[in-house]
Structure formats: C-alpha cells, structure tokens
C-alpha cells in the first residue's frame, strides 16, 4: 500500500508538468485550430521559394492546439517547426519548438527525452534573453525538484517562473506556476496547497482556460480525497465530467479514477469498478502510463473487495507491469545526468555574461586613455591587473585540464580492475569445471582400457566394453566442445558470421551423430519437413545449439521414447521445435534453466548420463547472437519442447 501511495503522489506532480508548462508560442492563441490548419494548407499549396518566420510561428501554434488532443499530430508539426527554424536560424522559433517537443515527450512518458529537450530550450532562451522561454524552463526544473523531493529548491524555481510570468502578464503561465506550487505544498503535506490550487483556478476562469480549470478542479478533488472529505472530493471530480463545454480524455480519466477512489473508500465497490474502468479506458486512449497504473490499482482493490478473484488477479498483473515500468531506476540516473547538463548550461551563460562585462570594461578603459592623458598611470595599473587575471585564468585552465586527465586515468584504472576481476572469475570457473566434471569420465575410460588390455574378457565382453568407451568418449567430446565454446564466450572472443544456412541439412548431420546413442536407448528420432528450410545464421554456432538440444532430449528421454523435430514457418519467422516425451521439468527448474549454470542446474539423464551444466546457457547466448529467441515448455513426466524462432 505504501508503494501504491507513492505511485499516486508521483502521478499527481508528473501529470501537472504537461498542463502547467507555460505556453510560449509567439503566434496569436485566439485563432482556432481549423483556421490555423487552413493557413498551413494554403502555404503547402503555394510553396514559396523560401519560408519566413511567420510559417514557423504558424507550425508552433498548430502544435500547441494539437497538444491536448493528438500528441502524434503535435509531434509532427513541432518537428517541422524545429527543422524550419534551424534552416532560418530563427532562435525564438527553435526554442519554442524544443519546448513543445519536450512537452509532447512528457505526455508519452519519455521523461528523460522531455527533460533533455527542455534543457535545450533553456539554453537557447537564455542566450537570446527570451524571458517567456526562461520562465518555462524554471517551471520545468521546479517540477523535477518536486520529483526528487527537493521541495525548497522546487519552490525557488517555481517562484522565479511566477515572477517572470507576472512581469510578462502571462496569465496562463502564471496559473500553471501557482498550480505547481500547490503540488509542492501537497507533497509537503501543507494546507497551503489548497490556497495555490484555488488561486490557479481563479486565474484560469478569468483567462478563460477550460483545461486549466479542469486541472485545478481535479486536484482540488485529490486534496479533499487525501483529507478524507469524500463528498467534497466527489463534487469537484463530478464537475469535470458534467461540464459539456469542455471534455478531455486525460482530465476525464483522472476524474473517473478519483471518483473510483472515493467510492472505494465509501465501500461502494460496484461504483468504484465502473468509474475505474472508464478511467482506465480513457487513460489507454491517451496513452498516459501514470493514469493507467492508477486506474488498474483501484480495479484490483475493488474486484478483490467484491470477491471477484479472477478479475482482481488480472488487473493486479497489469498494475504490476505498469508500476515496474514507471519505477525504472535508469530514469533516475538519466535525470541526474541531465540536471548536471543544466548546471553546465547555466555556467556557460554566466561565463558569457562575464565575458561581455569584461569587454565593456576594456572599451571604457581605452576611451579614458584617449580622452584623459593623465590617466596613464591608472591605465598601467589596469593593464597589469588584467594580465595577472589572464595569467590566473591560464593557470586555472591548466589545473582544470590536469584534473580532468587524472579523473580520466582513474576511470580507466577502475575499468581495467573490473575486467581483470571478471577474467579471474572466468578462469576459476573454468578450472573448477575441468577439475570436477572432466576428470571423472577420462578416469573411467582409462580404467576401462586397462581392463581391456588385461586379457580378462572374451570377445563379446571386449566389444561391449569398446561400445561403452566409445559412448563415453562421444559424450565427453561434446562436453569438452561445449566447455571450450563457453570459455570463449566468457572472454568475449566469439565472432558471429551470419550467412545463408540450410537448417534441415544441418539438423540431419546432427541426428546422424546421435544415431547410435539413440539406437542404444531404443529412442526414435523423427525429423519432419516438407522442403528444405533456410535461415540466416552462423553455421558453427547453430551446430552447437541444436547438438545440445538433441543431446538433452536423448539424455532425458527414457528407453522406447521418441524425439520429434519439426518446423513452423510463417511470412515473418521460422520456428524449430525439438520435442521429446521424456521426464520433463518442474516449474522451479524451468525458472532457472537459462539463468544458472554448473551443478545448480545440471542433472543426470535417464541412464545416469552426466553433464557440466553449461549447455543451455551456451545455447541461449548463441541464439541471441544470431538475433533469434528460444523458449521452453515442459511438464514433469510428460516431456519437453524447445522452440527456437528465427526472424526472416
């Protein structure tokens, strides 16, 4: 439950980013989408020799209007605006396009890309002193600080954005800033949250901006839900769904899910199921992961409450998938790296301002020298000071380069140490397998040959002994070949040579190798195909793959059993099925089959055949190197089927 609450809170502030980012289009927002599209259609029909900045502004405005309804269309027009801005070297249009692309990536759940594009917009806006774009960037960083639970820093960034938007009289941006401040206080469990939510709502009604009004009502409902005032929360959520003048899938999804939480808390589980189903469908339609996860969570709890375990389990599994996706640890690393880029961008802006200030000061000194000759002494002092500053700068740069060099060397040393440790572990594992798993069969063969030479046996006994030695040598040879292939793969010494290969011919060769072993166990080998089957793969690696699969099938099939090799070919892929009616595997063994090696996974065959426990690990590695997949289905005492699928 604690994790579910964290997911809910995270969804609240991440959801707000998209709505509360200040619109920064340089084109009029009073023109309808149909009018904007008409202008764009007229432009595409006339196709002037060279577009101008007004076309970029038009594309950015179309992007903004599509933002709440069709993210794919918005992305299409934003990319066109960005491409045209670059060609025209139109920095303001470029900053706006980057900002909108960041917003679009957010709606798709690509938060790392969203932040990357937002930081690019910040750098361009700061360089050209584009205050609207700078306010947008401060707002974005404020929401990111909320995500990292740095609430003091978040409030600083959001208030900077609010100050700029107040100066610019950007009421839409200001409403979004106040909304995010409310979210920050909500995270801090402060009742100041409701003040800023109401302030944002008041501004949105005056603008008017129906979307921001709906957003504020949704989160006022969320506030009262957390406070346990369910009837008040229901009234705010219901106001969104009952507003026929403005409907939005994202907002409606949030409202339906909020109502579901309220009814669940009231014990009205059927109402909770109805609203959470609607919230789930709308969230899937708008492809918003956080909203999908929230609706799935309420569906699981509600179905559990009414005793419908089948649906409860279904939605629990779906909830787990989305929850795991949203909490991917790699995203936190990407955010930290991008945060560092932002700091570097700020430093570059600061350096640029310092450089401009120094140049201005130098010009003033030169003017004083020309006008006032008596200032020569002061000029000499100023020049000396300047030279000292330059010398200090040079020394600082040298020190910085040396520091970076030392840091690079340290990283290389750490990488070498890691590689050496991995090499030692591979060596130890190799020697362990040689010591434990190859010594025994060689000792057995040696003993048998010594008895053979002793003259103690008649001809039939000698022939039987030779057959046993030959069988042992065949198995040991396969074990040794697997071991060497595995050792090479551990050292990353493998080279995969993809080329056309007649798979049916290769498997026929392998079956010929195992023919005597199968006859010995009275096992029928059946290879079925209508015509030769060809794939693109490495012949040697495929030989290892299917030799291991056939050997395993024989090993775990009892006498008088059958091994059946067949193919399933479609327009897109070729599947090879290696099926036996042997002893099968338990569920616990299936979970480990491609993840473990050595004694933890190796078992004796139906005639006590011994393996070294690395064959299937090697099979999986070779299958993946050839851009294929392998799956296994098995039941104890019924048999096993391995399926290798090659894409055409």
N, C-alpha and C positions, 0 to 999 in steps of 0.2 A: 504493500500500500504506500510505503514511503517513496518508492521509486515512481509509482503512478502519480503521486502528487508532484514530484519533481518534473515529470514529463508535462503535466498540466501547466505548471508555472512557466516552464521553458517555452511551451507553445504560446502562452499569453504574450510574452515580450517579443518573441521572434515573429509572431503574427503581426505585431504592430509596426515592424520595420517597413513593410511594404506600404502600409497606409500612410504612415506619418512622415515618410521622407518628403521633403518639400518639393512640389512640382517646380521645375526650373526652366520650363520652356520659354524661349524668347518670343514665341508667337502668341497671338491672342487666344485665350481659353474660352472665349464666348462663342466661337464658331462650332457648329455641330459636326459630328463625325462624318455625316453624309456630305456636308459641304466641303470638308477637307478632302475626302476621297474623290469628289468631283473635280476639285482643283488638281489633285495628283493625276487623275485620268487624263485631264486636259493637257497636263505637262508631258505625260508619256506619249500622247498622240502627236504633239508638236515637235518634241525632241530638239530643243535648241542646241546650237553648236557647243555652248559652254554654259552649264548651270551656274546660278548665283546663290548667295547665302539664303535668300528667301525660300528656295527649294529645300534647303537643309532644315530651316525652321518649320516648314510645312511637314516634312517627314517626322520631325521630333514631336510635333503636335498630334499627328496621327498615332504615333507610338503611345503617347500619353493617354489618348482616348481609348485605345485598344487595351490598355494596361489592366483594367478591371474585368474585362470580358473575354479576351482572346490573347493569351500570352504568346502563342506561336506567331500570330499576325504582328503583335507588338515587336517581337524579336526581329522579324523580317524587316520592318520599316526602320527599326533602330540601327540595324546593320547597314542598311542603305544610307542612312543619315551619317553614320560614322565614316563610311567609305568616301562619301561625297565631301565631308568636312576635311578629311585628310588631303584629298585632291585639291581643295580650295585653300588649304591651310587656314581654315576658319576655326580658331581655337574655342570660341564660345560654343559653337555648334558641336564640336568634338567633345567638350566637357559635358554638355547636356546628353549627348548620345551615350557616352560612357556611364553616366549616372543612371539612365534608363535601362541600359543593359544590366547594370548591377541589380536594379530593382526586379527585372524580369528573372534573372538567375535566382533571386531570393524566392520568388513565387514558386519556382520549380524545385526548391530545396537544395540548390547548389550554393551553399553558404560561403565556401571558400572562393568560388569564382565571383560571387556577388561582392565580397569584400575586396578582392583584387581589382575589379573594375571601379569600385567606389574610391579606392586609394588613387587610382589613375586619374579619376575625375578631380580629386582633391589637388593633386599636383598641378594639373592644367589650370584649374580655377585660381589657385594661389599665385601661379606665375603671371596670370593676366589680371589679377586683382578682381576676380568675378565673385562678388560678395554672396550672391544667391547660391552659387555652387559651393562656396566655402561653408555657408550655413548648412547646406545639405550634408557635407562631409562631417561636420561637427555632430550633427544629429545621428548620422550612421555610427560614428565612433561611440557616441553615448549609449546606443542600444547594445553595441558589442560589449561595453563595460558592464552593462546590466547582466549580460550572459555570463560574464566572468565574475559576477558578484562583487565588482568594484563600484559600489554604489556612489561613493563620494566623487570619484572620477567621472562617473556617468552623469551626475547632476551638473558638474562643471561644464562638460561638453554640451549638454542639452541647453543649459542656460546661455552659453555662448551663441548657440544657434538661435535661441529665442530672442536674444538681444539684437542680432543681425537682422532677423526677420521683422522685428519691431521697427527698426530703422528703415528697412525696405518696404514697410507696410504690406508685407506678405502674410495676409491673414490665414491662408491655407497652410503655409509652412509653420506659422506660429501655433495654430491649432494642433498640428502634428507634434510639435515640440512639447507643448503642455501635456498632450496625451502620454508621451513617453516619460515625462517627469512623473505623471500619475502612476505609470507602470513601475517606475523605480521605487516610489514610495510604497506601492503594493508589495513589492519584493521585500522591502524593509519592514513590512507589517505595520506601516504608519497610516493613521487615519487621514493624513494629508493627501492620500491618493484620491479620495473622492472629490476634494476641492479642485484638483487639476483636471480630473475627468469631466466635472461639471463645467469648468472654465473652457475646456476644449469643445465641449458640446455646445456651449453658448455661442462661441465664435463660429462654429460650423453652421449653426442655424442662421446666423446673420449673413454669411457669405453669399448665398447658401451653398452648402456642400452635403448632399444627402448621404454620400458614402461615409464621410467623417462622422455625421450624426449617428448613422447606424453603428459605426465602430465604437463610438462613445457609449451608446445605449447597451451594446453587447458587454462592454467591460464594466459598466455600472452594474449590470446583472451579475457579472462574475464577482465583483466586490461584495455585493449583498449575499451571494451564494456562500462565499467564504465566511461571511459573518453569521450565517445561519438564518438570515431573514429571507426565507424561501419565497413567500408570496410577493415581496418587493422585487426579488430577482426575476420571478416569473413574469411580472408586469413589464419589466424592461426587455426581456427576451421576446415576449409576445408582441411588443410594439414594433419590432423589426419585421416580423413575419406578417403583421397586419397592415403594414404600410404598402399600399398598392401603387404608390407613386414611384417607389424605388425598390427594386429587388436585385440581389446579387448572390450568386451561388455561394461564395466564400462566407459572406456575412450570415446568410441563411443557414449554412452548415453549422457555424459557430452557435447561432441562436438555438437551433434544434438540439444540438448536443448539450447546451446549457440547460434547456428545459428538461432534457432526459436526466441530467444530474439532479435537478430539483425534484422531479417526480420519483426518482430512485430514493432520494433522501426522505421523501414523504411516505415511501412504501408502496407507491402506485406503480408497480413494475411493468404492467402492460403499456401504460402511457410512456414510461421510460423507454421501452423497447421500440415503440412506434416512432418517437422523436429521434432516438439514436440511429435507427435505420435510415431515416430521412437525412440526418446529418452525415452519415457515412456515405450515402449515395451522392450527395452534393459535394462532399469533400473529394470523392474519387473523380467526379466530373471535373472539378477544378484542379485535381492532382496536387493537393496540399497535404503533405505527409503528416504534419502535426495534427491536423484536424481529423484525418483518417484514424490515427492512433487513438485520439481522444474518444471518438465515436465507438471504436472497437472495444475500448476499455469498458464503457458503460454497457454495451451489448453483452459482454461477457458477464459482468456483475448481475445484470438484470435477468438474463436467462438462467444463471445459477440460482437466483433468488426464487424463480418460479419452478425450479426443478427440471428444466429442460437441459439435461447434461450434454446432449449431442450438440445443440447449437452453442452452448456455453464453451465446450471444448473447441469447436470450430473457430469461434471469434477469439478465444484465448490464443490459439496458434497464430492467427492473423495479427493480433495485437503484439505478440512476441516478435514477429518478423519486422514490423514497422518500428517497434521500440528499439530493437537491436540496431537497426539501420540508422536511427536518429542519434544514437549514442556512440557512434564510431569514434574511437579515440584519435584516429589520424586527423579528424577535422580540428581537434583542439591544437594539434601541432601546426597545422596549416594556418590557423588563426593567429597563433603566436608569431609565426614567421612573417605573416602579412602585417601584423602590428609593428614588428621591427622595421618593415619597409616604410610604414607610415612615419615612424620616427626619423628614419633616414631622409624621407622626403621633406619633413619639417626642417631638418638640419640643412638640407640643400637650399630651402627657401631662406633660412636665416643667413647662410653664407652669402647668398645673392644680395640680400639687403645690406649686409656689412660691406660687400664689395662696392655697391652703389654709393654708400656713405663715404667710403674711403676715396672714391673717385671725385665725389663732390668736394670733399675737404682739400684734395690736392689742387683742384681748379681754383678754389678760393685762395690758397697759398700763392699760386702763380699770379693771380690778379693783384694781391697785396705787394708782391715783389716788383711788378711793373709800375704800380702807382706810387708806392712809398719806398724810396731807396734806403731810407734809414732803418727799414725792417730787415736788412741783410742779415744782421746777427740772429734775429729770430728765425729767419729762413734757414740759416745754417743749423740752428738747433733742431728745427723741424725736420730737416733732411737727415740729420744724424739719428733722430728718433725713428724716422721712417725706415732707415737702413737697419737699425737694430731690430725693428719689428719684423722686417723681411728675413733677417738672419735667424730670428727666433722661429719664424714660420718654416724656414728651410730645415732647421734642426728638428722641429716638431714633425715635419713630413718624413724626415729620415728615421726618426724614432718610431713613427707610425708604421712605416714600411718594415722595419726590423721586427716590430711587434707582430705584424701580420705574418711575416716569414716564420717566426718562432711558432705561432699558432698553427700554421700550415704543417710545419715539421712535426709538431705534437700529434696532429690528426693522423699523419702518415705513420708515425710510430705505433699509434693505437691500432690502426688498420693492420699493420704487419703483425702485431701481437695477436690480434684476433685470428688472422689467417694461420699463424703458427700453432695456436691452440687447437684450431679446427683440424689442422694436419696431424697433430699428435693424437687427437681423439680418434681420427680415422685409422691411423697406424695401430693404435692399441686395439681397436675393434677388429682389425684385420688379423692381427696376431692371435687374438682370443679365438676367433673362428677357426683359424688354421690349427691351433692347439687342441681345441675341443671337438671339432666336427670332422676334420680330415684325417687326423691321426688314427682314429678307430678303424675306418674302412681300409686304409692301407695296411694296418697291422693285421686285419682279418685276412686280406688277400695274401699277405706274406706267409701267414701261418698255413693257409690252405695249400700254397705252392710247396712249402716244405714237406707237408704230409704227402703231397702228390709225388715228390721225389723219393720219399722213404721206401716206396715199393710195397706198402702195406695193403693196397687196394687192388681189386681186379679191374678189368677194362670198363665195365658198366659204372662202377663207382668213380673211376677216374673221369669218365665222360660227364657224369652228374656234377662232379666237383668242378670240372672245367666250365660247365654251364653256369654254375653259381659264381665262379670267379669272374666270368665274362659279364654276367648281370651286374655284379658289384662294381666292376670297372666302368661299365656304361653309366651307372648312377653316379659314381664318384667323379667321372669325367664331366658329367653335366653339372654336378655341384661345383667343381673347380672352375668351369667356364662361367657359371653364374657369379662365383666369388670374384673372379678377375674383372668381369664386366661391372659388378657392383663397386669394386675398389676404384676402377677408372672413373665411374660416375661420381663417386665421392670426391675425387680430386678434380672434378670438372674438366676431365681430359677427353670427354666424348665429343665426336663430331658427327652430326646427323646429316646424312646425304639423302635428301628427298628426291626420288626418281620413280618413273612408272614401274609397277610391280604386279605380276600376275599372282594374286594371292592364293588362288586354288592350287597352282603348281607348287608353291612354297609349302602349303599345308600337306600336300601329297608327299613331298620329300620328308617332312617331319613324321608323318604317320608310318612311312617306311622304316624310319629309325626305330620306332617303338613297336613295330610289328611283333617281334619275338617276345618282348616283355608282355604285350597284350595276350599273345597265344599262351604264354606260361600261366597267366591268371585266367585264361579262358574268357577274355573280355572281347566283345565285338566292337570294332572301330568302324563307324559308318560316316562317310563323307558325302554329303548330298549337294549337288549344284547342277543347274540346267545348262549353263555355259560358263566359260572361264570368267572369273571376277577379277577386275583390275582396280588397283588403288595407286595413290602416290605416297610412298613411304620409303624409309631406309630398310633395305633388304636384310642386313645383318641384325638390326635391332628387332625387326618383325620376326626373324627366326628365333631369337631369344624369347620374345613374348609368347608365341604360340607353342614353342617347345615346352616352356614352363607350364602353360595352361593344359596341354595334353598330358604332360608328365604328372601334374597334380590330379587330373581326372583319373588316370590309371592308378595312381597311388591310393586314392580314397574310394575306389570302386571295388566292391567285393568280387570274388570269382563268379563267373557266369553273368556278369553285369554287361552294360552297354554304354558306349560313349558316342554321342551323336553331334556331328559338326555340320551346321547349315548356315544359310545366308538370308538376309532380308534387305533387299535393295530398293531404294526409292530415288526420286529425282534429286534429292539433296544429299543422301548419305548411303553408306554401305555398312550393314551390321553383320558381324560374325558371331555366331552363338556356339559356344563349346559347352555341351550339356552332358551330364552323367546322372546315373541313378544310384550313386554311391551313398556314403554315410551322411552327407550333408554337414551343415554347421549350425551351431547355436547362435542366437541373436548377439550374445556377448562377443563371440568370436568374429561375427560379421562386422561389428563396430571397429575392431582392431585390425582387420585383415590388410588394409592398405596403409595403416598408420604405425605399426610396430614391426620390428624385425628381430631375428635371433631366437633364443629359446622361449621368449614370451609368446611367440606366435607359432613356432614350429611344432608339429605333432607327428607321431608315427602313422604310417599308412596301414592298410588292412592286412598287410603281411610284414608289419614292423619295418617298412621302408623308412629310412632316416633322411631328413632334410636339414638345411642350415638356416632356414627361416628368413631368407632374403629374396627368394624368387619373386614373390608377388610385389614387394617393394620395387624391385628392378623392373618388373612388368609395368607397373604404374608409371615409373619415370620414363621408360621408353615410349609408352603410349602417349604421354603428354608431350614428349619431344617431337613426336610426329603429328601433333595437332589433332589427336583423337581423344576419345574418352573411353573409360572402362567402368562397368557396373557389374554387380553380382547379386544373384537371388538364390536363396538356399533355405531348405528346411531339414531339420535333423531326420535321418533315416529315410529321406525321400530323394535327396540328390541336390546338385548344384548346377547353375548355369552362369557362365561368364559371358558378358556381352561387350564386344569391342566395336565402337562406332567410328567410322572414318567419314569426314565430310568430303563431298565431291568438289 
